[in-house]
Amino acid sequence: MAPDARLTSAMLVGALRRRVTAEGGFATVLVKGDEISGMILVQTLEKGQECGLFERVPDFTGGYRLLPCGPRPDEGREALADYVARRRRSDPDLWIVELDVPQAERFAAETIC
């Protein structure tokens, strides 16, 4: 692959879904964003319990990191819904992927970063 080539958002999300499913977890796309370069938010759960919301962001090494964003899980579903609605209004190309698997944050970081 050329040094400036990169995987598309759709490819990254697809790989993440397949990997989680292969481990016996559940992964679904809640909001489909821009196929090529949409930002990716990952909503993590374990056995149906909210664990956090994370965003794939560029780092200073030329790679990517998964960083926490939005409200904490203890702030409730309404706070999460409000945050997601604000993000969608400001970035209609945004992907939102829900993962329900043990160590969902680790899965996401290893797969899309």
Phi, psi and omega in degrees: 000140179297151182303328182264001179283148178212159178286146179284162177301318180299320178294317180297315180296318178299317178296319179297314179299315180297318182294316179296316179298319179298333178271005178088009179267186181238132178222133178216151176270115178279322179221124178270126181256201179296129184300326187270306191224025179293142174296153182239123170255139180241117177266117186257139176224159170222117184054041176083355181264129179301134178244340179148168179241134185228150181238136175278117182231149176294146175249182186279357181263000183094359178256206180225157176227159174253116183242144176298146177211166176072191182287155174288154180304327182286354177278350173097164183294326181295319178297320178295314180299318178297317180298313180298318179299317178297316180296319180295322178295320182276341181216086182291352179270003185290136171264144171229121184241132178256130178238131173236096184199148175302138180058045183302321180299315179299314178306312183296313182298317180292332186267319188250001180249000000 
